Amino acid sequence: QVQLVESGGGLVQAGGSLRLSCAASARTFSPYAMGWFRQAPGKDREFVAASSWSGSNTYYADSVRGRFTISRDNAKNTVYLQMNSLKPEDTADYYCAARRPKSYCSGYGCYSTRTQYDYWGQGTQVTVSS
C-alpha cells in the first residue's frame, strides 16, 4: 500500500509559478512510476505529467509542455511538479498518482492513462487568477 500526500497548492496570479510536492509513504518508492493529473470543476480528471521510476523518461500533456516540469527525488520518496507561466485555465485540483511496475505498460499512452495508476493522493488546489 502506498499513501500519497500532495502539498504546495495555492492562489497565484497569471504568469506566476508554483511547485507542487507529493510525498509517498512506500517503503520502496523508486520502482513506482509517478504521475500528476488535474481536475477542474465540472470536468474530467486529465493527465498533466508523468515520470518513469528513474526519472529518465518524462511525459507531458500538450497544454503544459514547456511550462511544467516533473521531477523526483527517490531518496526522499517525493515527486515534484514545477509549474511556471501559469494560466487561469490551469486552475484545478491537482492529484499525484503512483503506478506499480508493469512490463506491458510503456510510452505516453500508458503513462497518461488514469486507469493505469494504482494509488492516488487527496489532491491540492491550484487557483490562477487573471
C-alpha positions, 0 to 999 in steps of 0.5 A: 500500500502506498499513501500519497500526500500532495502539498504546495497548492495555492492562489497565484496570479497569471504568469506566476509559478508554483511547485507542487510536492507529493510525498509517498509513504512506500517503503520502496518508492523508486520502482513506482512510476509517478504521475500528476493529473488535474481536475477542474470543476465540472470536468474530467480528471486529465493527465498533466505529467508523468515520470518513469521510476528513474526519472529518465523518461518524462511525459507531458500533456500538450497544454503544459509542455514547456511550462511544467516540469516533473521531477523526483527525488527517490531518496526522499520518496517525493515527486515534484511538479514545477509549474511556471507561466501559469494560466487561469485555465490551469486552475484545478485540483491537482492529484499525484498518482503512483503506478506499480511496475508493469512490463506491458505498460510503456510510452505516453499512452500508458503513462497518461492513462488514469486507469493505469495508476494504482494509488492516488493522493487527496489532491491540492488546489491550484487557483490562477487568477487573471 
